[in-house]
Amino acid sequence: MLTGASGFIGAHCVVQLLEKGYRVRASLRNLARAESLRAIYHENTQFEEERLEFLVLDLNQDQGWTEAAQGCDFVMHVASPVPAQLPRHADELIIPAKGGTLRALKAAHEAGIKRVVLTSSVAAICYGYPPQKTAFTEADWTNLQGHNLSPYIKSKTIAEKAAWDFVKDKDLELVTVNPGGVLGPVLEKDYGTSAEIVKKMMEGALPGFPRIGFPLVDVRDVARMHLLAMETPEAAGQRFICANDYIWFDEIGQVLKTHFPAYARKIPRRKMPSWLVRIFGLFDKEVKSILNELDFRKEVSHQKAAEILKWKPRPNEEAIVATAQSLIKFGIV
């Protein structure tokens, strides 16, 4: 069973699972998108119709979870609320993130499933601290007492902590995948929020580059880690950082200018001084939410995934180029 099948990461997980011959029971918020998603999966891999079924699950409702997990060997809980804009209250994200995670784990436990793979985030690892020179690892947890944490960061941290608490006294293996900033090819026009930064750059929607970045990873490598986390016996009970090297926004812009010269004039030419971004933050809630990121390079290490899962990410440049190519393909930019 896989939750969040229509999302950026979830859709790529479904494609790779079908590619490897698995039967997939995929959950959606409603079935209106089932046939269009089936067509999208067919465009990206070959599979027999009977190996894919859809059902409805709601992160906020108990109904259907236990039945959905019956007969499955594994659960991938990928679904999590990702806001298109800042919520008015953190609980708008925290409650469904934590509740959905616990519903997935409870259903898996009641169905006698051996292992759950949970999509977490580096948001649960490297926030709420002053700048540091050493790379964050899976031993680190976001400090929830840290200053000005976004609702998304809180929701991912609280949900993952709740998951580990749940499995403490149960015969249920948990593995978490903690991606960085996810780019890579979108599979449809309804692309979600992950590719938004590349879209904004290519459309000329940024006045300049703030001194902000993130540890980058290609969505195809995120999906591949989910499968490795599911299949590798030694992964049981482990967290895995799923990210490549840190990259600044202006470095992303430079890759886009090099590979897509037709868009170069729209991509910002200058960096925005951090003092100016902080002034904007006085008037704009979205800008305010990223102020803690300014001038703060958060390095993370994927050494553990390399050693246990034999996972190796593709270069950041490849992920950025694939993102832009897919945005052009679907007429998004």
FENRA-V338831 format. One line per field, one symbol per residue. psi: psi as a letter, one per 40 degrees, with the letter a starting at -180 (. if undefined). A space follows every 50 residues. Layout:
# FENRA-V338831
psi: ???
This chain:
# FENRA-V338831
psi: hhifeeiddddddddddddeeihhhhiidiededdddddddddeihiide ehiiihihdeidheddddeheidihhgdhihhidihididdddddddddd ddddddddddefidhhhhhbiededfieiiiidiiiaeeiihheeihfii ddddddddddddddddedfighhhhihgiahhaihieidgeaededdddd ddefehdihigiaihiihdddddddddddddhdeeheiihhgiaiihidd ddddddddegddedddhidiihidddddddedehddddeedeehehhhhi hfddddddefhhiiiddddddddddddddefd.
